[in-house]
Amino acid sequence: MYAAQYEITLPTDYDMGIIRRRIEDNGHLLDDRKGLALKAYLVREQDPVNQYAPFYLWHDTGAMAHFLFGGGGFQNIIRDFGRPAVRQWTGIATVAGPARDTVPATASRLLTPIDLINVDDAVESLSDLQHNENVHTAALAVDPHGWELVHFVLWRGEPETEGTRYEVRHLSTPELDQLPPGRCW
């Protein structure tokens, strides 16, 4: 599994209705994307910034490369907003929560320097979320360049963990069932 996210920060007076309409009009385009486990179309509105910040879980790096470079969809982001930096993390673990059959309303993303956390403890903490009735999906991944851990959770209601909070405007889950549960190794 590979996690990826880009953040497009917009001016505070930007009409976020434009982003919401963009998601409504185009969100379905990845609903059947091969190699994609999920894409969460995330927004923040003046919290403290306006942002469009999609988060992806890929189980096929070739499909991720095609999306980014092979005309698989990312060219529309580049055309409309320029080329944003795409953060990538190597997957460590995922869990399905009891709310997997619902549409999540929010997401949380917590970034932690790996020297401040024990990875085994983080995996155990993630596995605890599989029993939380408000959890749709949770993932843990690491950026080995900056040694930073990302803890990402999709929630049925309000986030129950620390970190950056987002509103989920659409969720594409074409191959979510192909993500290996638990620890990836």
Summary of the structure (lengths in Angstrom):
residues: 185
radius of gyration: 15.5
end to end distance: 10.5
largest distance: 45.3
contacts: 569
relative contact order: 0.25
helix: 27%
strand: 38%
